[in-house]
Amino acid sequence: MDPRRIDSETRMTSVLIVDHEPESRSFLQRGLKNYFSLVETAESAAAAEVLNDRCYFDLIIADIRLPGSGGVEWVTSLRGQGAATGVIFMTANADLGSAIAALRAGAEDFIMKPFRMEQMLAAVKRFVDRQKMQRENYVLQRQVDHLYDSSGMVGECELIRHLCQVIKRVAPMPSTVLIEGESGTGKELAARAIHQWSGRPGSFVPVNCGAITAELLESELFGHIRGAFTGAHQAREGLFTYANEGTLFLDEIGEMPLSMQAHLLRVLEERTVRPVGSNKEVPVAVRIIAATNQNLEERVRSGEFREDLFYRLNVLSIRMPALRERVGDIPVLADYFSQSLAAELGVARPEFSAFELACLERYDWPGNVRELKNVIERCLLLNCTPSQCLAGINPGSSIPGTGGEDDNDLQLESVEKRHILRVLESERGNKSAAARLLGISRKTLERKVQAWGLNG
């Protein structure tokens, strides 16, 4: 270790040498003073205690055998007081018992006497390097917690910070939660975060209420007995049972048929479920989290959603912000997705230029975070830039403009329209498939196509 190459952080390390042999203390002090800002010595544990009370030391180099209280006993006492100072033990008479005692006392290293100064410097350097790595890891973890939070929410804007605070506050409570927000904003992610922070021992069980018919949904949620209906050859437990002591996430609750809404209301009121075909009530302890991209109050007024169920669900309400409301998080999200997807796909992680990030920030993101993730994944798969991807242009390809529009027109509305129409064209007009690729709902896609006067 060359003294001229010691960085300032290492040089600020303070060292206390504790040894009953004056020659050993002098040898170590002379050898270490060129590397560290403070090097003190003591001939016993009692003298070291006085110095340690007066000054903080990053590292203690102590002989195992000291007059009075032994080195291991003294360090063990320090540990019991909460001291986290690093320790390197040295001894001229090593045995297995001493080595085990030293390790139990939290020794960083164990050096046999006599030793060369290079050996001690190498041991000290290992300690300093470990300390620096621990500090760097701590700082990095704090940065990760700040950006992504332990809830899994990615972002650093005020909206996301507030959202994470709300999630942590409501998570331990048993109350029903209603999560509102547009498609692709991360409603299920928020629901999973609530379950994660709830401490509930059961599972997180998601179900999409809009993807199952009314007849099947009742059996899916409550289960059925054998022979309850045609094809019910054996009894089956429902998702409420699977979610017992855990969380049942009812996604797209606004799409739940009115007949099922009545059944769900009864379960919320009585905390029991009745399997299809059975007369027996089964008690359940399930926390309900519902999510919707619709305005449930409007659906209540139109008679498409039960008012009493709405008030049962809307005990605690959380709104997921649209991506256009948190534009400042787009570079953070793009970096997060590019890193995670590159590792998943086994491709090189791209570095997006300021221009490319600006293109991402200018786009309207009708499909929100889900669409942004899809765009980043498409960039990685096709080896193209975000601006090319948003404009529907692949490298080396010559896709003509849709509808005769100028592909050089970078107005936000034009870019969005070209992109959506090209995806729709690639799926041969299949709106459901195109909506899935775009990360938006079919209704959103139909609304945009209708606004462009293209209802064919």
Secondary structure, 3 states (H helix, E strand, C coil): CCHHHCCHHHHCCEEEEECCCHHHHHHHHHHHCCCCCEEEEECCHHHHHHHHHHCCCCEEEEECCCCCCCHHHHHHHHHHCCCCCEEEEEECCCCHHHHHHHHHCCCCEEEECCCCHHHHHHHHHHHHHHHHHHHHHHHHHHHHHHHHCCCCCCCCCHHHHHHHHHHHHHCCCCCCEEEECCCCCCHHHHHHHHHHHHCCCCCEEEEEHHHCCHHHHHHHHHEECCCCCCCCCCCEECHHHHCCCCEEEEECHHHCCHHHHHHHHHHHHHCEECCECCCCCEECCCEEEEEECCCHHHHHHCCCCCHHHHHHHCCEEEECCCHHHCHHHHHHHHHHHHHHHHHHHCCCCCCCCHHHHHHHHHCCCCCHHHHHHHHHHHHHHHCCCHHHHHCCCCCCCCCCCHHHCCCCCCCHHHHHHHHHHHHHHHCCCCHHHHHHHHCCCHHHHHHHHHHCCCCC
